[in-house]
Amino acid sequence: MDLLKTAVVDITTLVAICHTLKSAPLEGELATKPKLRGRLRREIKRGTLAYIDTLARTRLAAVDDALLGACRGAAEQQMAHAIAHQPLLGKLMTKVPGSLEGVAAARQDLWRLAHMSIQLRMGVAPLRESGAEVDAKAAGAMAGRLRRRFRKALIAYARVSLRTREPKAQVIATAREAALAQIGKRGVTEAERLSDIEAGGHPARKVLRLGVTKALFDLALDWQRHGSSPTNALP
């Protein structure tokens, strides 16, 4: 399996566990230790965000075993009690109906956001090595800003996904809106400018054009079709 897919499976599994803890029946250890449920949920929320932050900050052009291990390690540092209660959490996930509802959509959404960030790194690397052919310094600055936007979008999506007060279908729509809001129109402008720089220096190279700019427009259009509010949609 593509290791980026493995990473988003990890993330959405943590989110699903957090939701399941909220709706799980109070029995067994959860009944005898009333504070345990809240502690586990708080740890898993922190672990999920730590995982995403590590993934989004990578300087690699792909997810490898070392990065996957670093992401998992960052999450585990936040989840000492959750790791100790893995058998309990495993039972909950198999026992509570609908515990994996919405997971497939969230996995695809997170994969698309993370993949654009990786494509951005892949596309910008040759620009920095092009010397006089392009303004490498300007391209690097724009790419840095856009990477931060993607990182904030991933974190915003995860924060909304971890909420348990709304129906799961509404959470997905709200998470998409939050992610698009973090990218914003300026993010689109930066992506387009980087694509133009890429085309000016290397007309045949289309990593940024296809992997970032077009992917970003396709993402916004797809999310609009599936119920995300057009107010935060990209132009």
Secondary structure, DSSP 8 states (H G I E B T S, - for coil): --HHHHHHHHHHHHHHHHHHHHHS-S-THHHH-TTHHHHHHHHHHHHHHHHHHHHHT---SS--HHHHHHHHHHHHHT-HHHHHTHHHHHHHHHHSTTTTTTHHHHHHHHHHHHHHHHHHHHHHHHHHT-GGGS-HHHHHHHHHHHHHHHHHHHHHHHHHHT--SS-HHHHHHHHHHHHHHHHHHHHHHHHHHHHHHHHHH-TT--HHIIIIIIHHHHHHHHHHHTT--GGG---
